[in-house]
Amino acid sequence: MLIITLSVVALIGFFMYSVASSATNRPVLVQAGDALISGNPPTYTVTIYLQNIGTSTIDLTGIDLNVPDIGASASLTCNPPTLKSGEITKCTASLSTTSTITTAKTAIIETKYGALKITLLRA
């Protein structure tokens, strides 16, 4: 009976450890500094700095930037495209729209890890 009880306790402990370690071992993307939009219609340049504050590496290839207010979207190119924990990257995009942008705009960065809402400031 004692062996069965110890085995069950060990299995529960292992389960709790594996759930906790897998939940905390993931990338977390945040904005690092201001996100700027510059230029004039029809093409604006967007510059965004992103940081991985998570515990695993993040791959930023194939991410998109959407600006719902003006109905525009573009692909973001990040250099470097892969971030280890704590690293920062510079991402840029060319945003095509006929709308004149004079104020800050809310934008959404879509990655395979989730979405990040940011504010683009007019440079």
C-alpha positions as CSV (number, residue, x, y, z in Angstrom):
1,M,0.0,0.0,0.0
2,L,2.8,2.4,0.8
3,I,4.5,1.8,-2.6
4,I,1.2,2.5,-4.4
5,T,0.7,5.8,-2.4
6,L,4.3,6.9,-3.1
7,S,3.9,6.0,-6.8
8,V,0.7,8.1,-7.1
9,V,2.3,11.1,-5.3
10,A,5.3,10.9,-7.7
11,L,3.0,10.8,-10.7
12,I,1.0,13.8,-9.5
13,G,4.2,15.7,-8.9
14,F,5.6,14.9,-12.3
15,F,2.3,15.9,-13.9
16,M,2.3,19.3,-12.1
17,Y,6.0,19.9,-13.0
18,S,5.5,19.1,-16.7
19,V,2.4,21.3,-17.0
20,A,4.1,24.2,-15.3
21,S,7.3,24.0,-17.3
22,S,5.5,23.7,-20.7
23,A,3.2,26.7,-19.8
24,T,6.1,28.9,-19.0
25,N,8.4,27.8,-21.9
26,R,7.1,30.0,-24.7
27,P,7.9,33.2,-26.5
28,V,6.3,36.5,-25.5
29,L,6.4,39.4,-28.0
30,V,6.2,43.0,-26.8
31,Q,6.7,46.4,-28.4
32,A,10.1,47.9,-27.4
33,G,10.0,51.7,-27.9
34,D,7.9,53.8,-30.2
35,A,6.4,52.4,-33.5
36,L,6.7,55.1,-36.1
37,I,4.9,55.8,-39.4
38,S,6.5,58.2,-41.9
39,G,6.1,59.3,-45.5
40,N,3.2,60.5,-47.6
41,P,0.5,58.8,-49.7
42,P,0.5,56.4,-51.4
43,T,3.4,54.8,-49.5
44,Y,4.2,55.1,-45.9
45,T,7.2,53.5,-44.1
46,V,6.5,51.8,-40.7
47,T,9.3,51.1,-38.2
48,I,8.7,49.0,-35.2
49,Y,11.0,47.5,-32.5
50,L,9.9,44.2,-30.9
51,Q,11.4,42.3,-28.0
52,N,11.0,38.7,-27.0
53,I,10.5,38.6,-23.2
54,G,9.5,35.0,-23.2
55,T,11.7,31.9,-22.4
56,S,12.0,30.4,-25.8
57,T,13.1,31.5,-29.3
58,I,10.6,33.3,-31.5
59,D,10.5,33.2,-35.4
60,L,9.1,36.4,-36.9
61,T,9.1,35.4,-40.6
62,G,5.8,35.9,-42.3
63,I,4.3,38.3,-39.9
64,D,1.7,40.9,-41.0
65,L,0.8,44.4,-39.9
66,N,-2.9,45.5,-40.2
67,V,-4.2,49.1,-39.7
68,P,-8.0,48.7,-39.5
69,D,-8.7,52.5,-39.4
70,I,-7.5,52.9,-43.0
71,G,-8.1,49.4,-44.2
72,A,-4.4,48.8,-45.0
73,S,-2.1,45.9,-44.4
74,A,1.5,44.9,-45.2
75,S,4.1,42.3,-44.5
76,L,6.7,43.1,-41.8
77,T,10.3,42.3,-42.4
78,C,12.4,41.9,-39.2
79,N,16.1,42.0,-38.9
80,P,17.1,39.6,-37.3
81,P,14.0,37.5,-38.0
82,T,14.7,35.1,-35.0
83,L,14.9,36.3,-31.4
84,K,16.2,34.5,-28.4
85,S,14.9,35.5,-25.0
86,G,15.6,39.2,-24.2
87,E,16.7,40.1,-27.8
88,I,15.3,43.0,-29.8
89,T,14.6,43.3,-33.5
90,K,13.8,46.1,-35.9
91,C,10.9,45.5,-38.2
92,T,9.9,47.6,-41.2
93,A,7.1,47.6,-43.7
94,S,5.9,49.7,-46.7
95,L,2.2,50.5,-46.2
96,S,0.2,51.5,-49.3
97,T,-2.9,53.6,-48.8
98,T,-4.5,56.6,-50.4
99,S,-5.5,57.9,-47.0
100,T,-3.6,60.8,-45.5
101,I,-2.3,59.8,-42.1
102,T,-1.9,62.8,-39.7
103,T,-2.4,61.3,-36.3
104,A,-1.5,58.1,-34.4
105,K,-3.1,54.9,-35.6
106,T,-3.9,51.6,-33.9
107,A,-2.3,48.6,-35.6
108,I,-2.3,44.9,-35.1
109,I,0.8,42.7,-35.6
110,E,-0.3,39.1,-36.5
111,T,2.2,36.3,-35.8
112,K,1.9,32.5,-35.6
113,Y,2.1,33.0,-31.8
114,G,-0.8,35.4,-31.6
115,A,-1.7,39.1,-32.2
116,L,-0.1,42.2,-30.7
117,K,-1.9,45.5,-30.6
118,I,0.3,48.6,-31.0
119,T,0.0,52.3,-31.7
120,L,1.8,53.8,-34.7
121,L,3.0,57.4,-34.0
122,R,3.2,59.9,-36.9
123,A,6.9,60.8,-37.3
